[in-house]
Amino acid sequence: MTPFIAEIIGTMLMILLGNGVVANVVLKGTKGNNSGWIVITTAWAFAVFVGVVVAGPVSGAHLNPIVTLGLALIGKFAWSQVATYVTAQIIGAMLGAFLVWLSHKDHFAATEDETGKLACFSTVPAIRNYSSNLISEIIGTFVLIFVIFYLGGPEISMAVAVDAKIGLGSIGALPVAILVWAIGLSLGGTTGYAINPARDLSPRIVHSLLLKGSSDWSYAWVPIVGPIIGSSLASLCYLMLS
């Protein structure tokens, strides 16, 4: 398996399980309907764990364009590989979103709430205020990237201890999952904590192709620009403190 394929599969699994739990909680008639924010944030953390375990040994499990960007900015990843990784992440996120729709197709049809259905694909702000929403995404992404840099130690990798050199196997993916869980529980309630442009943009595209109703393109720039700024600031701070 090549790094390109690993990023596709890892990102696909992450989105399938992450957006899948939103569908399970939000859509009408599922067994998990209305089970709440704790269920969503917990499953999203485990979704990241699964993606990192699968892709980590091959690609480093970036699974997120701003992780790739951040590592490149601090000189820990080749700029020549950035486009390849980001392309794989976008493809993987689209595939994961399609599988969520396929597995919940009857429940999408039974649900009348168009905003709820969109939330199964992309993020929706709790209170729409673009400046505040942007700040929320910047802060959440800053925490994600800054802490990932320190989780990895001298040899930074999103895979952290998944690397066989560290020797902890799949248990080593837990720090990243716990980090995402903490961000979701503490900071995610304002915007749905995209903190990943591919996680938001790719499923939003799939939503526009598969479902009727607005895909809320007027908001789509926030979970792209916010994470880019947050990752850049985290990288700058890391370089200044190193």
N, C-alpha and C positions, 0 to 999 in steps of 0.2 A: 504494500500500500504506500503510495506517495504522499508527501505532505499535502498536496492539493486535494487528493481524495479524502485524506484524514480530516482536513478542515471541513469539507462538505459533509461528511458523515457525522462528525462530532457536533457541528452546528445544527444539522438536521435533527439529531436526537435531542439536543437541548431545546430547540423550538417546539418539537413535537410534544415533549413532556411539559415544558413551561407553559406554552399556550394551551396545551391540552388540559391542564388543571384549571385555567381560566374558563375554558368551555364547560368543564365539569361543574364548576361553581355557578356560572352565570346562566347557562342555557336551560330552557324549560324542560322539566321531566327527567333530568339526569339523576342518578343516585346521589350525587354530591351537590345538588342544587342548594344554593344559599348557605354553604358550609363555611364561608367567610375568608377573611384576609389571612388568618394564620395558615389555613390550608394552602392558599395560593403562594404565599412567601416560602413556606416550607418545601412545597413541591418544586418551585422554581430553583431553590438552592440545590435540591437533589438532581434536578435536570442539568444544572451546571456540572455537578459531580459526575454524572453519567457521561456527558460530552467530553470532559477533561480526561476521564479514565480511558475512553476509547481513542481519542486523538492524541493525547499527551505523549506517548512514547514515540510517535512518528513525526508530528508537526510542532509539538510544544503546546498544542491546544489553545491557540489564541481565541478562536470562536467569536471574535469581536474585532471589527476594524480599528477601534481606538486602543485596544491592547497592542495590535500590530503597530499602530502609529506610535504609541508611547515607547515601545521597545526600540523602534527605529530612531526616535528622537534622542534617546539616551545612549545610542550607539551599540545596543545589544541585539539588533536585528538588521539584516541587510536591506537597504532601500530598494534594491533590485527585485526583492521578493515581495514587497508590500502589495503591489497590484495583484499578484497571483493569489496571495492569502485573502485579500479583500473580496476578490471575485468568487473564490470558493465559499467564503462565509455568506455572501449574498445568495448564491445558488442553494447552499444548504438550508438557509433560513426559508427560502421559498418552498423548498421540498417539505420541510417540517410543517409549514403553515398549511400546505395542501393536504398533508396527511391528517392534520387536526380537523379540517373541514370534512374529509372523507370519513373519518371515524365518528364524527358527530353530525353527519348530514341530516338525519331525521330530526335531531334536536334543533339545528339551525332553522329548519323548516317550521318547527312548532313554536319558535320564539318570535314574538312580535317586536321586542325591544331592539331597534336598529343599533343604538349606541352600545348595548350589551353585546350584540353580535360582533361589532367592530372591535370591542375590547378583547375578544378571543383571538384577534389577529395583531392589533397594534395598540399602543398606549393611548389613553384618553385622560386629560387632566381633570382633577376633581373640581377645581375652580379655574375657569379659563382666564388667565391673565398672562399673556405671553412673556412679559419680562420676569414675572415671578416663576413661571414654569421653566423658563430658560435657566434661571439661577438654581432651581431645584435640580435640574439635570446636570448642571456644571458641578454642583457640590457632590451629588451622588457619584458622578463619574470620577471626580478628583479622589474621593475616598477609595473607590475601586482600584484605580491605577496606582495610586501612591502606596497602598498597602500591598498590592501584588508585587511591586518592586522589592519590598522588604521581606515578603514571604519567600521570595526566590533566593535571597542572599546574594553572594558574589556572582553566581551564575544564574541570572534571572531567567525564569521561564514560567509561562502560565501554568505549565504542568506541575510546577513546584516539585514535590517529592515523588511524583509519578516516575520521574527519571530513574532508571535502574541504578544509576551511580549513587543515588541517595538511599535506595534500597527499601523504601517503605511500601512499594507497590501501590495498589489502588487507595489505600488508607491515606496516602500523601495528597490525594485530591481534596480531602476534607477541608483543609484551611480555606481554599477558594470558595467552596460551598458555604462554609460558615460566614465568610465575608459577605457573599451575596445575600445570604439570609439576614444578616444584621442590617445591611443597607435597605433591604425590602421592609423589614419590620420598623426601622427607625426613620427612614427618609422616603420610603416609597409611596406613601399615601397621598402625596400631592399630585404626582404625574404618572404614577404606575411604574416608576423607575426603569425607563428604557435602558439607560446607560450603555447603549449598544445600537449604533445606527442600523446595522443589518437586521437586528432583532425587530426593529420597528418598521423600517422601509420595505423590506422584502415581503413580510406578511401583509402589509398595507396594499402592496401591489396585487397580491393574491386575492385579497378581499375585493378589490375593485374589479377583478376579472370574474370572480365566482358569485358574488352576492349583489343584490340590488341595494340601493341606499348609499348615502354619502360615505366616502372613505376619509373624509375630514382632511383633505390635502392642505387646507389653510394652516393646520397645526403641524404638518409633517416635518417642517424644517426644524422645529424645536428639538426633537430627539435625534437630530443629526448634528446641528450646530452646537448644542449644549455639550454633548459628549466629546466633540472635537476640542472645544475650549477646555473642558475639564481635564482631558488627557494631556493636553499641552501644558497646562498649569502644573499638573502633578509631575510631569517630566522635568519641567524647569525647577521646581522645588527640590526634586530628588537630586538633580545635578548640583544645585547650590549647596545641598547638605552633605553630599558625598565627599 
